[in-house]
Amino acid sequence: MGNPNEGKPPTTWKLALVKWFGLFPPLVMLSYGFNFLSTNFLSTDWWFVRADGTLVLWVKLLCETVILVPFLNFVLTPWLDDVFADFLYD
């Protein structure tokens, strides 16, 4: 198994690929979740909800990043480091 304490650090493209694998699934789930919540539970009278029931783009992105950035930083990245240690630290 690869060890981050031994050898050289992983290349940038490997880090980017592993982070993308970790970020894409929760981003898709949150995106669908916000669409479901906004179309079913939010009133279109509010200024941040469009007439079709979806959130205004910048509000949706703000909510997603407020959730995903800490999740990626404190949960996913350490877990992905362990899971992909052989690939990253070969």
mmCIF file as gemmi writes it, N, C-alpha and C atoms, coordinates in Angstrom:
data_model
loop_
_atom_site.group_PDB
_atom_site.id
_atom_site.type_symbol
_atom_site.label_atom_id
_atom_site.label_alt_id
_atom_site.label_comp_id
_atom_site.label_asym_id
_atom_site.label_entity_id
_atom_site.label_seq_id
_atom_site.pdbx_PDB_ins_code
_atom_site.Cartn_x
_atom_site.Cartn_y
_atom_site.Cartn_z
_atom_site.occupancy
_atom_site.B_iso_or_equiv
_atom_site.pdbx_formal_charge
_atom_site.auth_seq_id
_atom_site.auth_asym_id
_atom_site.pdbx_PDB_model_num
ATOM 1 N N . MET Axp A 1 ? 0.843 -1.185 0 1 0 ? 1 A 1
ATOM 2 C CA . MET Axp A 1 ? 0 0 0 1 0 ? 1 A 1
ATOM 3 C C . MET Axp A 1 ? 0.877 1.233 0 1 0 ? 1 A 1
ATOM 4 N N . GLY Axp A 2 ? 0.476 2.247 -0.734 1 0 ? 2 A 1
ATOM 5 C CA . GLY Axp A 2 ? 1.238 3.486 -0.794 1 0 ? 2 A 1
ATOM 6 C C . GLY Axp A 2 ? 1.227 4.216 0.533 1 0 ? 2 A 1
ATOM 7 N N . ASN Axp A 3 ? 2.306 4.881 0.824 1 0 ? 3 A 1
ATOM 8 C CA . ASN Axp A 3 ? 2.427 5.603 2.084 1 0 ? 3 A 1
ATOM 9 C C . ASN Axp A 3 ? 2.757 7.054 1.781 1 0 ? 3 A 1
ATOM 10 N N . PRO Axp A 4 ? 1.931 7.999 2.216 1 0 ? 4 A 1
ATOM 11 C CA . PRO Axp A 4 ? 2.213 9.409 1.932 1 0 ? 4 A 1
ATOM 12 C C . PRO Axp A 4 ? 3.458 9.924 2.633 1 0 ? 4 A 1
ATOM 13 N N . ASN Axp A 5 ? 3.928 9.229 3.662 1 0 ? 5 A 1
ATOM 14 C CA . ASN Axp A 5 ? 5.122 9.681 4.376 1 0 ? 5 A 1
ATOM 15 C C . ASN Axp A 5 ? 6.412 9.241 3.703 1 0 ? 5 A 1
ATOM 16 N N . GLU Axp A 6 ? 6.314 8.343 2.756 1 0 ? 6 A 1
ATOM 17 C CA . GLU Axp A 6 ? 7.492 7.86 2.04 1 0 ? 6 A 1
ATOM 18 C C . GLU Axp A 6 ? 7.399 8.255 0.573 1 0 ? 6 A 1
ATOM 19 N N . GLY Axp A 7 ? 8.493 8.657 0.011 1 0 ? 7 A 1
ATOM 20 C CA . GLY Axp A 7 ? 8.525 8.956 -1.41 1 0 ? 7 A 1
ATOM 21 C C . GLY Axp A 7 ? 8.058 10.357 -1.74 1 0 ? 7 A 1
ATOM 22 N N . LYS Axp A 8 ? 7.871 10.567 -3.029 1 0 ? 8 A 1
ATOM 23 C CA . LYS Axp A 8 ? 7.496 11.899 -3.517 1 0 ? 8 A 1
ATOM 24 C C . LYS Axp A 8 ? 5.99 12.119 -3.433 1 0 ? 8 A 1
ATOM 25 N N . PRO Axp A 9 ? 5.566 13.364 -3.408 1 0 ? 9 A 1
ATOM 26 C CA . PRO Axp A 9 ? 4.122 13.647 -3.379 1 0 ? 9 A 1
ATOM 27 C C . PRO Axp A 9 ? 3.477 13.271 -4.715 1 0 ? 9 A 1
ATOM 28 N N . PRO Axp A 10 ? 2.178 13.036 -4.703 1 0 ? 10 A 1
ATOM 29 C CA . PRO Axp A 10 ? 1.491 12.656 -5.942 1 0 ? 10 A 1
ATOM 30 C C . PRO Axp A 10 ? 1.465 13.808 -6.947 1 0 ? 10 A 1
ATOM 31 N N . THR Axp A 11 ? 1.352 13.429 -8.195 1 0 ? 11 A 1
ATOM 32 C CA . THR Axp A 11 ? 1.287 14.443 -9.247 1 0 ? 11 A 1
ATOM 33 C C . THR Axp A 11 ? -0.062 15.165 -9.189 1 0 ? 11 A 1
ATOM 34 N N . THR Axp A 12 ? -0.082 16.34 -9.749 1 0 ? 12 A 1
ATOM 35 C CA . THR Axp A 12 ? -1.286 17.172 -9.716 1 0 ? 12 A 1
ATOM 36 C C . THR Axp A 12 ? -2.448 16.512 -10.446 1 0 ? 12 A 1
ATOM 37 N N . TRP Axp A 13 ? -2.192 15.868 -11.572 1 0 ? 13 A 1
ATOM 38 C CA . TRP Axp A 13 ? -3.28 15.264 -12.328 1 0 ? 13 A 1
ATOM 39 C C . TRP Axp A 13 ? -3.918 14.109 -11.559 1 0 ? 13 A 1
ATOM 40 N N . LYS Axp A 14 ? -3.112 13.374 -10.78 1 0 ? 14 A 1
ATOM 41 C CA . LYS Axp A 14 ? -3.68 12.287 -9.982 1 0 ? 14 A 1
ATOM 42 C C . LYS Axp A 14 ? -4.565 12.845 -8.868 1 0 ? 14 A 1
ATOM 43 N N . LEU Axp A 15 ? -4.097 13.891 -8.213 1 0 ? 15 A 1
ATOM 44 C CA . LEU Axp A 15 ? -4.899 14.524 -7.161 1 0 ? 15 A 1
ATOM 45 C C . LEU Axp A 15 ? -6.208 15.071 -7.733 1 0 ? 15 A 1
ATOM 46 N N . ALA Axp A 16 ? -6.121 15.722 -8.877 1 0 ? 16 A 1
ATOM 47 C CA . ALA Axp A 16 ? -7.316 16.292 -9.503 1 0 ? 16 A 1
ATOM 48 C C . ALA Axp A 16 ? -8.312 15.197 -9.876 1 0 ? 16 A 1
ATOM 49 N N . LEU Axp A 17 ? -7.83 14.094 -10.416 1 0 ? 17 A 1
ATOM 50 C CA . LEU Axp A 17 ? -8.702 12.992 -10.812 1 0 ? 17 A 1
ATOM 51 C C . LEU Axp A 17 ? -9.398 12.371 -9.601 1 0 ? 17 A 1
ATOM 52 N N . VAL Axp A 18 ? -8.661 12.142 -8.53 1 0 ? 18 A 1
ATOM 53 C CA . VAL Axp A 18 ? -9.243 11.547 -7.328 1 0 ? 18 A 1
ATOM 54 C C . VAL Axp A 18 ? -10.251 12.5 -6.693 1 0 ? 18 A 1
ATOM 55 N N . LYS Axp A 19 ? -9.939 13.784 -6.642 1 0 ? 19 A 1
ATOM 56 C CA . LYS Axp A 19 ? -10.889 14.747 -6.074 1 0 ? 19 A 1
ATOM 57 C C . LYS Axp A 19 ? -12.14 14.861 -6.938 1 0 ? 19 A 1
ATOM 58 N N . TRP Axp A 20 ? -11.982 14.775 -8.245 1 0 ? 20 A 1
ATOM 59 C CA . TRP Axp A 20 ? -13.154 14.816 -9.12 1 0 ? 20 A 1
ATOM 60 C C . TRP Axp A 20 ? -14.053 13.604 -8.862 1 0 ? 20 A 1
ATOM 61 N N . PHE Axp A 21 ? -13.44 12.416 -8.725 1 0 ? 21 A 1
ATOM 62 C CA . PHE Axp A 21 ? -14.223 11.22 -8.401 1 0 ? 21 A 1
ATOM 63 C C . PHE Axp A 21 ? -14.979 11.391 -7.09 1 0 ? 21 A 1
ATOM 64 N N . GLY Axp A 22 ? -14.377 12.077 -6.148 1 0 ? 22 A 1
ATOM 65 C CA . GLY Axp A 22 ? -15.031 12.288 -4.866 1 0 ? 22 A 1
ATOM 66 C C . GLY Axp A 22 ? -16.075 13.385 -4.888 1 0 ? 22 A 1
ATOM 67 N N . LEU Axp A 23 ? -15.885 14.394 -5.711 1 0 ? 23 A 1
ATOM 68 C CA . LEU Axp A 23 ? -16.771 15.55 -5.723 1 0 ? 23 A 1
ATOM 69 C C . LEU Axp A 23 ? -18.003 15.354 -6.608 1 0 ? 23 A 1
ATOM 70 N N . PHE Axp A 24 ? -17.852 14.676 -7.723 1 0 ? 24 A 1
ATOM 71 C CA . PHE Axp A 24 ? -18.945 14.578 -8.688 1 0 ? 24 A 1
ATOM 72 C C . PHE Axp A 24 ? -20.212 13.907 -8.138 1 0 ? 24 A 1
ATOM 73 N N . PRO Axp A 25 ? -20.126 12.733 -7.501 1 0 ? 25 A 1
ATOM 74 C CA . PRO Axp A 25 ? -21.367 12.1 -7.002 1 0 ? 25 A 1
ATOM 75 C C . PRO Axp A 25 ? -22.129 12.943 -5.984 1 0 ? 25 A 1
ATOM 76 N N . PRO Axp A 26 ? -21.471 13.514 -4.937 1 0 ? 26 A 1
ATOM 77 C CA . PRO Axp A 26 ? -22.267 14.332 -4.019 1 0 ? 26 A 1
ATOM 78 C C . PRO Axp A 26 ? -22.797 15.609 -4.663 1 0 ? 26 A 1
ATOM 79 N N . LEU Axp A 27 ? -22.083 16.151 -5.625 1 0 ? 27 A 1
ATOM 80 C CA . LEU Axp A 27 ? -22.56 17.344 -6.321 1 0 ? 27 A 1
ATOM 81 C C . LEU Axp A 27 ? -23.825 17.04 -7.109 1 0 ? 27 A 1
ATOM 82 N N . VAL Axp A 28 ? -23.858 15.913 -7.781 1 0 ? 28 A 1
ATOM 83 C CA . VAL Axp A 28 ? -25.054 15.514 -8.527 1 0 ? 28 A 1
ATOM 84 C C . VAL Axp A 28 ? -26.226 15.281 -7.57 1 0 ? 28 A 1
ATOM 85 N N . MET Axp A 29 ? -25.958 14.578 -6.457 1 0 ? 29 A 1
ATOM 86 C CA . MET Axp A 29 ? -27.029 14.313 -5.493 1 0 ? 29 A 1
ATOM 87 C C . MET Axp A 29 ? -27.572 15.604 -4.889 1 0 ? 29 A 1
ATOM 88 N N . LEU Axp A 30 ? -26.691 16.532 -4.525 1 0 ? 30 A 1
ATOM 89 C CA . LEU Axp A 30 ? -27.152 17.807 -3.981 1 0 ? 30 A 1
ATOM 90 C C . LEU Axp A 30 ? -27.933 18.608 -5.009 1 0 ? 30 A 1
ATOM 91 N N . SER Axp A 31 ? -27.473 18.591 -6.24 1 0 ? 31 A 1
ATOM 92 C CA . SER Axp A 31 ? -28.153 19.337 -7.291 1 0 ? 31 A 1
ATOM 93 C C . SER Axp A 31 ? -29.582 18.819 -7.485 1 0 ? 31 A 1
ATOM 94 N N . TYR Axp A 32 ? -29.723 17.508 -7.591 1 0 ? 32 A 1
ATOM 95 C CA . TYR Axp A 32 ? -31.067 16.941 -7.71 1 0 ? 32 A 1
ATOM 96 C C . TYR Axp A 32 ? -31.885 17.184 -6.454 1 0 ? 32 A 1
ATOM 97 N N . GLY Axp A 33 ? -31.23 17.109 -5.298 1 0 ? 33 A 1
ATOM 98 C CA . GLY Axp A 33 ? -31.93 17.351 -4.044 1 0 ? 33 A 1
ATOM 99 C C . GLY Axp A 33 ? -32.471 18.762 -3.941 1 0 ? 33 A 1
ATOM 100 N N . PHE Axp A 34 ? -31.654 19.749 -4.323 1 0 ? 34 A 1
ATOM 101 C CA . PHE Axp A 34 ? -32.124 21.136 -4.287 1 0 ? 34 A 1
ATOM 102 C C . PHE Axp A 34 ? -33.235 21.37 -5.302 1 0 ? 34 A 1
ATOM 103 N N . ASN Axp A 35 ? -33.14 20.743 -6.47 1 0 ? 35 A 1
ATOM 104 C CA . ASN Axp A 35 ? -34.23 20.869 -7.447 1 0 ? 35 A 1
ATOM 105 C C . ASN Axp A 35 ? -35.519 20.275 -6.9 1 0 ? 35 A 1
ATOM 106 N N . PHE Axp A 36 ? -35.424 19.099 -6.275 1 0 ? 36 A 1
ATOM 107 C CA . PHE Axp A 36 ? -36.613 18.46 -5.704 1 0 ? 36 A 1
ATOM 108 C C . PHE Axp A 36 ? -37.221 19.322 -4.607 1 0 ? 36 A 1
ATOM 109 N N . LEU Axp A 37 ? -36.37 19.811 -3.692 1 0 ? 37 A 1
ATOM 110 C CA . LEU Axp A 37 ? -36.874 20.625 -2.591 1 0 ? 37 A 1
ATOM 111 C C . LEU Axp A 37 ? -37.491 21.931 -3.069 1 0 ? 37 A 1
ATOM 112 N N . SER Axp A 38 ? -36.824 22.581 -4.01 1 0 ? 38 A 1
ATOM 113 C CA . SER Axp A 38 ? -37.334 23.878 -4.45 1 0 ? 38 A 1
ATOM 114 C C . SER Axp A 38 ? -38.614 23.745 -5.258 1 0 ? 38 A 1
ATOM 115 N N . THR Axp A 39 ? -38.73 22.719 -6.09 1 0 ? 39 A 1
ATOM 116 C CA . THR Axp A 39 ? -39.948 22.582 -6.895 1 0 ? 39 A 1
ATOM 117 C C . THR Axp A 39 ? -41.122 22.07 -6.086 1 0 ? 39 A 1
ATOM 118 N N . ASN Axp A 40 ? -40.865 21.357 -4.988 1 0 ? 40 A 1
ATOM 119 C CA . ASN Axp A 40 ? -41.966 20.762 -4.214 1 0 ? 40 A 1
ATOM 120 C C . ASN Axp A 40 ? -42.308 21.508 -2.933 1 0 ? 40 A 1
ATOM 121 N N . PHE Axp A 41 ? -41.369 22.262 -2.38 1 0 ? 41 A 1
ATOM 122 C CA . PHE Axp A 41 ? -41.607 22.827 -1.056 1 0 ? 41 A 1
ATOM 123 C C . PHE Axp A 41 ? -41.452 24.341 -0.96 1 0 ? 41 A 1
ATOM 124 N N . LEU Axp A 42 ? -40.855 24.985 -1.954 1 0 ? 42 A 1
ATOM 125 C CA . LEU Axp A 42 ? -40.663 26.431 -1.886 1 0 ? 42 A 1
ATOM 126 C C . LEU Axp A 42 ? -41.699 27.15 -2.734 1 0 ? 42 A 1
ATOM 127 N N . SER Axp A 43 ? -42.158 28.264 -2.246 1 0 ? 43 A 1
ATOM 128 C CA . SER Axp A 43 ? -43.144 29.063 -2.956 1 0 ? 43 A 1
ATOM 129 C C . SER Axp A 43 ? -42.458 29.888 -4.045 1 0 ? 43 A 1
ATOM 130 N N . THR Axp A 44 ? -43.114 30.012 -5.176 1 0 ? 44 A 1
ATOM 131 C CA . THR Axp A 44 ? -42.553 30.827 -6.265 1 0 ? 44 A 1
ATOM 132 C C . THR Axp A 44 ? -42.7 32.315 -5.982 1 0 ? 44 A 1
ATOM 133 N N . ASP Axp A 45 ? -43.333 32.673 -4.877 1 0 ? 45 A 1
ATOM 134 C CA . ASP Axp A 45 ? -43.433 34.08 -4.502 1 0 ? 45 A 1
ATOM 135 C C . ASP Axp A 45 ? -42.119 34.618 -3.952 1 0 ? 45 A 1
ATOM 136 N N . TRP Axp A 46 ? -41.228 33.721 -3.541 1 0 ? 46 A 1
ATOM 137 C CA . TRP Axp A 46 ? -39.948 34.179 -2.995 1 0 ? 46 A 1
ATOM 138 C C . TRP Axp A 46 ? -39.041 34.63 -4.123 1 0 ? 46 A 1
ATOM 139 N N . TRP Axp A 47 ? -38.198 35.614 -3.849 1 0 ? 47 A 1
ATOM 140 C CA . TRP Axp A 47 ? -37.371 36.219 -4.887 1 0 ? 47 A 1
ATOM 141 C C . TRP Axp A 47 ? -36.292 35.282 -5.416 1 0 ? 47 A 1
ATOM 142 N N . PHE Axp A 48 ? -35.898 34.281 -4.661 1 0 ? 48 A 1
ATOM 143 C CA . PHE Axp A 48 ? -34.824 33.388 -5.114 1 0 ? 48 A 1
ATOM 144 C C . PHE Axp A 48 ? -35.339 32.104 -5.761 1 0 ? 48 A 1
ATOM 145 N N . VAL Axp A 49 ? -36.664 32.035 -6.012 1 0 ? 49 A 1
ATOM 146 C CA . VAL Axp A 49 ? -37.25 30.887 -6.695 1 0 ? 49 A 1
ATOM 147 C C . VAL Axp A 49 ? -37.861 31.375 -8.001 1 0 ? 49 A 1
ATOM 148 N N . ARG Axp A 50 ? -37.455 30.754 -9.118 1 0 ? 50 A 1
ATOM 149 C CA . ARG Axp A 50 ? -37.989 31.131 -10.426 1 0 ? 50 A 1
ATOM 150 C C . ARG Axp A 50 ? -39.429 30.655 -10.582 1 0 ? 50 A 1
ATOM 151 N N . ALA Axp A 51 ? -40.068 31.092 -11.634 1 0 ? 51 A 1
ATOM 152 C CA . ALA Axp A 51 ? -41.469 30.743 -11.885 1 0 ? 51 A 1
ATOM 153 C C . ALA Axp A 51 ? -41.662 29.234 -12.076 1 0 ? 51 A 1
ATOM 154 N N . ASP Axp A 52 ? -40.635 28.538 -12.58 1 0 ? 52 A 1
ATOM 155 C CA . ASP Axp A 52 ? -40.765 27.081 -12.765 1 0 ? 52 A 1
ATOM 156 C C . ASP Axp A 52 ? -40.491 26.306 -11.482 1 0 ? 52 A 1
ATOM 157 N N . GLY Axp A 53 ? -40.19 27.004 -10.376 1 0 ? 53 A 1
ATOM 158 C CA . GLY Axp A 53 ? -39.993 26.365 -9.087 1 0 ? 53 A 1
ATOM 159 C C . GLY Axp A 53 ? -38.557 26.051 -8.741 1 0 ? 53 A 1
ATOM 160 N N . THR Axp A 54 ? -37.617 26.313 -9.648 1 0 ? 54 A 1
ATOM 161 C CA . THR Axp A 54 ? -36.205 26.041 -9.359 1 0 ? 54 A 1
ATOM 162 C C . THR Axp A 54 ? -35.547 27.261 -8.729 1 0 ? 54 A 1
ATOM 163 N N . LEU Axp A 55 ? -34.47 27.001 -8.016 1 0 ? 55 A 1
ATOM 164 C CA . LEU Axp A 55 ? -33.73 28.09 -7.386 1 0 ? 55 A 1
ATOM 165 C C . LEU Axp A 55 ? -32.966 28.902 -8.418 1 0 ? 55 A 1
ATOM 166 N N . VAL Axp A 56 ? -32.777 30.18 -8.14 1 0 ? 56 A 1
ATOM 167 C CA . VAL Axp A 56 ? -31.91 31.02 -8.969 1 0 ? 56 A 1
ATOM 168 C C . VAL Axp A 56 ? -30.512 30.416 -8.903 1 0 ? 56 A 1
ATOM 169 N N . LEU Axp A 57 ? -29.797 30.439 -10.006 1 0 ? 57 A 1
ATOM 170 C CA . LEU Axp A 57 ? -28.521 29.734 -10.113 1 0 ? 57 A 1
ATOM 171 C C . LEU Axp A 57 ? -27.539 30.109 -9.012 1 0 ? 57 A 1
ATOM 172 N N . TRP Axp A 58 ? -27.345 31.39 -8.748 1 0 ? 58 A 1
ATOM 173 C CA . TRP Axp A 58 ? -26.326 31.773 -7.771 1 0 ? 58 A 1
ATOM 174 C C . TRP Axp A 58 ? -26.723 31.343 -6.359 1 0 ? 58 A 1
ATOM 175 N N . VAL Axp A 59 ? -28.017 31.275 -6.063 1 0 ? 59 A 1
ATOM 176 C CA . VAL Axp A 59 ? -28.465 30.808 -4.743 1 0 ? 59 A 1
ATOM 177 C C . VAL Axp A 59 ? -28.2 29.306 -4.62 1 0 ? 59 A 1
ATOM 178 N N . LYS Axp A 60 ? -28.51 28.572 -5.678 1 0 ? 60 A 1
ATOM 179 C CA . LYS Axp A 60 ? -28.265 27.131 -5.68 1 0 ? 60 A 1
ATOM 180 C C . LYS Axp A 60 ? -26.776 26.83 -5.534 1 0 ? 60 A 1
ATOM 181 N N . LEU Axp A 61 ? -25.936 27.535 -6.282 1 0 ? 61 A 1
ATOM 182 C CA . LEU Axp A 61 ? -24.492 27.329 -6.193 1 0 ? 61 A 1
ATOM 183 C C . LEU Axp A 61 ? -23.941 27.712 -4.822 1 0 ? 61 A 1
ATOM 184 N N . LEU Axp A 62 ? -24.461 28.775 -4.256 1 0 ? 62 A 1
ATOM 185 C CA . LEU Axp A 62 ? -24.035 29.183 -2.914 1 0 ? 62 A 1
ATOM 186 C C . LEU Axp A 62 ? -24.358 28.083 -1.902 1 0 ? 62 A 1
ATOM 187 N N . CYS Axp A 63 ? -25.566 27.565 -1.937 1 0 ? 63 A 1
ATOM 188 C CA . CYS Axp A 63 ? -25.957 26.502 -1.005 1 0 ? 63 A 1
ATOM 189 C C . CYS Axp A 63 ? -25.126 25.236 -1.212 1 0 ? 63 A 1
ATOM 190 N N . GLU Axp A 64 ? -24.902 24.862 -2.462 1 0 ? 64 A 1
ATOM 191 C CA . GLU Axp A 64 ? -24.121 23.663 -2.745 1 0 ? 64 A 1
ATOM 192 C C . GLU Axp A 64 ? -22.684 23.8 -2.268 1 0 ? 64 A 1
ATOM 193 N N . THR Axp A 65 ? -22.053 24.937 -2.519 1 0 ? 65 A 1
ATOM 194 C CA . THR Axp A 65 ? -20.656 25.093 -2.122 1 0 ? 65 A 1
ATOM 195 C C . THR Axp A 65 ? -20.497 25.225 -0.616 1 0 ? 65 A 1
ATOM 196 N N . VAL Axp A 66 ? -21.475 25.83 0.064 1 0 ? 66 A 1
ATOM 197 C CA . VAL Axp A 66 ? -21.412 25.925 1.525 1 0 ? 66 A 1
ATOM 198 C C . VAL Axp A 66 ? -21.423 24.522 2.135 1 0 ? 66 A 1
ATOM 199 N N . ILE Axp A 67 ? -22.117 23.598 1.513 1 0 ? 67 A 1
ATOM 200 C CA . ILE Axp A 67 ? -22.17 22.226 2.007 1 0 ? 67 A 1
ATOM 201 C C . ILE Axp A 67 ? -20.974 21.409 1.517 1 0 ? 67 A 1
ATOM 202 N N . LEU Axp A 68 ? -20.655 21.508 0.229 1 0 ? 68 A 1
ATOM 203 C CA . LEU Axp A 68 ? -19.668 20.617 -0.364 1 0 ? 68 A 1
ATOM 204 C C . LEU Axp A 68 ? -18.219 20.942 -0.023 1 0 ? 68 A 1
ATOM 205 N N . VAL Axp A 69 ? -17.856 22.192 0.096 1 0 ? 69 A 1
ATOM 206 C CA . VAL Axp A 69 ? -16.448 22.522 0.357 1 0 ? 69 A 1
ATOM 207 C C . VAL Axp A 69 ? -15.984 21.975 1.704 1 0 ? 69 A 1
ATOM 208 N N . PRO Axp A 70 ? -16.702 22.201 2.804 1 0 ? 70 A 1
ATOM 209 C CA . PRO Axp A 70 ? -16.253 21.572 4.061 1 0 ? 70 A 1
ATOM 210 C C . PRO Axp A 70 ? -16.318 20.041 4.009 1 0 ? 70 A 1
ATOM 211 N N . PHE Axp A 71 ? -17.36 19.499 3.355 1 0 ? 71 A 1
ATOM 212 C CA . PHE Axp A 71 ? -17.479 18.045 3.241 1 0 ? 71 A 1
ATOM 213 C C . PHE Axp A 71 ? -16.29 17.467 2.476 1 0 ? 71 A 1
ATOM 214 N N . LEU Axp A 72 ? -15.913 18.104 1.386 1 0 ? 72 A 1
ATOM 215 C CA . LEU Axp A 72 ? -14.769 17.644 0.606 1 0 ? 72 A 1
ATOM 216 C C . LEU Axp A 72 ? -13.482 17.78 1.402 1 0 ? 72 A 1
ATOM 217 N N . ASN Axp A 73 ? -13.328 18.891 2.096 1 0 ? 73 A 1
ATOM 218 C CA . ASN Axp A 73 ? -12.083 19.164 2.808 1 0 ? 73 A 1
ATOM 219 C C . ASN Axp A 73 ? -11.881 18.268 4.023 1 0 ? 73 A 1
ATOM 220 N N . PHE Axp A 74 ? -12.932 18.051 4.811 1 0 ? 74 A 1
ATOM 221 C CA . PHE Axp A 74 ? -12.77 17.356 6.08 1 0 ? 74 A 1
ATOM 222 C C . PHE Axp A 74 ? -13.184 15.887 6.051 1 0 ? 74 A 1
ATOM 223 N N . VAL Axp A 75 ? -13.989 15.489 5.081 1 0 ? 75 A 1
ATOM 224 C CA . VAL Axp A 75 ? -14.466 14.109 5.048 1 0 ? 75 A 1
ATOM 225 C C . VAL Axp A 75 ? -13.943 13.356 3.819 1 0 ? 75 A 1
ATOM 226 N N . LEU Axp A 76 ? -14.249 13.869 2.639 1 0 ? 76 A 1
ATOM 227 C CA . LEU Axp A 76 ? -13.918 13.133 1.421 1 0 ? 76 A 1
ATOM 228 C C . LEU Axp A 76 ? -12.429 13.048 1.124 1 0 ? 76 A 1
ATOM 229 N N . THR Axp A 77 ? -11.711 14.145 1.221 1 0 ? 77 A 1
ATOM 230 C CA . THR Axp A 77 ? -10.292 14.119 0.866 1 0 ? 77 A 1
ATOM 231 C C . THR Axp A 77 ? -9.492 13.161 1.744 1 0 ? 77 A 1
ATOM 232 N N . PRO Axp A 78 ? -9.653 13.18 3.077 1 0 ? 78 A 1
ATOM 233 C CA . PRO Axp A 78 ? -8.916 12.177 3.867 1 0 ? 78 A 1
ATOM 234 C C . PRO Axp A 78 ? -9.322 10.733 3.533 1 0 ? 78 A 1
ATOM 235 N N . TRP Axp A 79 ? -10.618 10.516 3.309 1 0 ? 79 A 1
ATOM 236 C CA . TRP Axp A 79 ? -11.073 9.169 2.972 1 0 ? 79 A 1
ATOM 237 C C . TRP Axp A 79 ? -10.528 8.731 1.61 1 0 ? 79 A 1
ATOM 238 N N . LEU Axp A 80 ? -10.583 9.63 0.624 1 0 ? 80 A 1
ATOM 239 C CA . LEU Axp A 80 ? -10.076 9.296 -0.704 1 0 ? 80 A 1
ATOM 240 C C . LEU Axp A 80 ? -8.567 9.088 -0.684 1 0 ? 80 A 1
ATOM 241 N N . ASP Axp A 81 ? -7.857 9.814 0.163 1 0 ? 81 A 1
ATOM 242 C CA . ASP Axp A 81 ? -6.416 9.601 0.321 1 0 ? 81 A 1
ATOM 243 C C . ASP Axp A 81 ? -6.13 8.172 0.766 1 0 ? 81 A 1
ATOM 244 N N . ASP Axp A 82 ? -6.923 7.667 1.691 1 0 ? 82 A 1
ATOM 245 C CA . ASP Axp A 82 ? -6.733 6.291 2.159 1 0 ? 82 A 1
ATOM 246 C C . ASP Axp A 82 ? -7.121 5.273 1.086 1 0 ? 82 A 1
ATOM 247 N N . VAL Axp A 83 ? -8.238 5.501 0.435 1 0 ? 83 A 1
ATOM 248 C CA . VAL Axp A 83 ? -8.733 4.55 -0.556 1 0 ? 83 A 1
ATOM 249 C C . VAL Axp A 83 ? -7.813 4.468 -1.783 1 0 ? 83 A 1
ATOM 250 N N . PHE Axp A 84 ? -7.331 5.613 -2.239 1 0 ? 84 A 1
ATOM 251 C CA . PHE Axp A 84 ? -6.502 5.659 -3.443 1 0 ? 84 A 1
ATOM 252 C C . PHE Axp A 84 ? -5.017 5.843 -3.133 1 0 ? 84 A 1
ATOM 253 N N . ALA Axp A 85 ? -4.568 5.401 -1.973 1 0 ? 85 A 1
ATOM 254 C CA . ALA Axp A 85 ? -3.166 5.59 -1.574 1 0 ? 85 A 1
ATOM 255 C C . ALA Axp A 85 ? -2.216 4.899 -2.546 1 0 ? 85 A 1
ATOM 256 N N . ASP Axp A 86 ? -2.548 3.708 -3.002 1 0 ? 86 A 1
ATOM 257 C CA . ASP Axp A 86 ? -1.66 2.993 -3.947 1 0 ? 86 A 1
ATOM 258 C C . ASP Axp A 86 ? -1.534 3.752 -5.262 1 0 ? 86 A 1
ATOM 259 N N . PHE Axp A 87 ? -2.625 4.328 -5.716 1 0 ? 87 A 1
ATOM 260 C CA . PHE Axp A 87 ? -2.605 5.077 -6.974 1 0 ? 87 A 1
ATOM 261 C C . PHE Axp A 87 ? -1.862 6.406 -6.808 1 0 ? 87 A 1
ATOM 262 N N . LEU Axp A 88 ? -2.095 7.091 -5.69 1 0 ? 88 A 1
ATOM 263 C CA . LEU Axp A 88 ? -1.499 8.412 -5.495 1 0 ? 88 A 1
ATOM 264 C C . LEU Axp A 88 ? -0.023 8.354 -5.144 1 0 ? 88 A 1
ATOM 265 N N . TYR Axp A 89 ? 0.336 7.448 -4.269 1 0 ? 89 A 1
ATOM 266 C CA . TYR Axp A 89 ? 1.697 7.407 -3.74 1 0 ? 89 A 1
ATOM 267 C C . TYR Axp A 89 ? 2.442 6.173 -4.21 1 0 ? 89 A 1
ATOM 268 N N . ASP Axp A 90 ? 2.526 5.978 -5.519 1 0 ? 90 A 1
ATOM 269 C CA . ASP Axp A 90 ? 3.233 4.816 -6.039 1 0 ? 90 A 1
ATOM 270 C C . ASP Axp A 90 ? 4.721 5.038 -6.112 1 0 ? 90 A 1
